């Protein structure tokens, strides 16, 4: 579940749902768990306070990656071609997992909907349906199809900056702006003043209409009294 929510801090009902779901499968499960013991741990679940995530995902026998849907975890899973089951917690995680579902290489379960039944169905669906893995591997091939490896790119651009004495031609012009220019204070001020003036004019128009209507009613009453 990443660094923001440790697995050992999951609510008891969620933890039990995961354990009961895992116990229904013959596959081994590696779970990043931050304490020394896990009550109710099934025989096929192995715990680790720290696990080399990318290296594990690279193993050809990995069938599924259960994650919170963080960006780095998504990138590693796509790079390794492993299908996902996401339980997003907050931030961009829901959006990331939504893209995985749309692209056909993952499923998503909302945190409040995590149950033994929902987890069991989702795990079995991904493991037994080849298209999830096929889509993940297709995206992996696309992701890897680059002229240079990430390491080679990092080396090239580091040497590029050194060769060109800091590469000032690549320096962002925003670094030379004053803070009030960078944050568009003048534009925001104009927008705020315009909004205030607009609201004032609208309210004044409404008040005038109300007052003119009351005057008309008063004049009509006075005329009726004079006639009577």
Secondary structure, DSSP 8 states (H G I E B T S, - for coil): -TTTS-GGGS-HHHHHHHHHHHTT-SS-EEEE-SSS--TT--TTEEEESS--HHHHHTSTT---EEE---HHHHHHHHHHT--EEE---STTHHHHHHHHHHHTSEEE--GGG--HHHHHHHHHHHHH-HHHHHHHHHHHHHHH--SS-HHHHHHHHHHHHHHTTTTGGGS-GGGGS-HHHHTTHHHHHHHHHHHHHHHHHHHHHHHHHHHHHHHHHHHHHHHHHHH-
